[in-house]
């Protein structure tokens, strides 16, 4: 298999993984908001799981997009390490 094709498939898989993570985040937090407002609309506890998970989702997104699309930070780091080892 061509090396570029292998890298492109890997990057696409990584990005798809983040998109699935984001979709699950939206669905689960929408359900939590619905449960929150049905059970006790005066206490907004559903914001805390959304905030905590949102921070994790943002970190995951930063890792994905910096490694695969945002200038190829990971690829540059790998090249630097390979050059250093030679």
C-alpha positions, -999 to 999 in steps of 0.1 A, spaced: 0 0 0 12 35 -8 26 53 22 6 85 15 -26 64 13 -18 47 46 -12 81 63 -44 96 48 -64 66 60 -49 69 95 -56 106 97 -92 101 84 -98 75 111 -84 97 138 -107 126 127 -137 103 124 -130 91 160 -132 127 172 -164 134 152 -180 103 168 -169 115 203 -184 150 195 -217 134 184 -220 112 215 -212 143 236 -241 162 220 -266 134 223 -257 125 259 -257 160 271 -290 168 254 -305 139 273 -290 151 305 -305 186 300 -339 170 293 -337 149 324 -325 179 344 -354 201 333 -379 173 338 -368 164 373 -359 198 388 -357 228 365 -346 250 394 -313 233 398 -291 232 367 -268 203 375 -265 192 338 -241 220 331 -213 203 352 -211 171 332 -213 191 300 -185 214 311 -162 186 323 -167 164 293 -165 195 270 -130 202 283 -120 166 275 -136 169 241 -117 201 234 -84 185 244 -92 155 222 -100 179 193 -68 199 198 -47 167 198 -65 154 166 -65 186 146 -29 196 156 -16 161 148 -35 157 115 -45 190 100 -33 220 119 1 222 103 11 186 109 27 192 143 30 155 150 45 148 116 71 175 121 80 161 156 84 126 141 106 139 113 127 158 139 131 127 160 140 106 130 166 132 119 181 133 155 183 95 155 202 92 122 
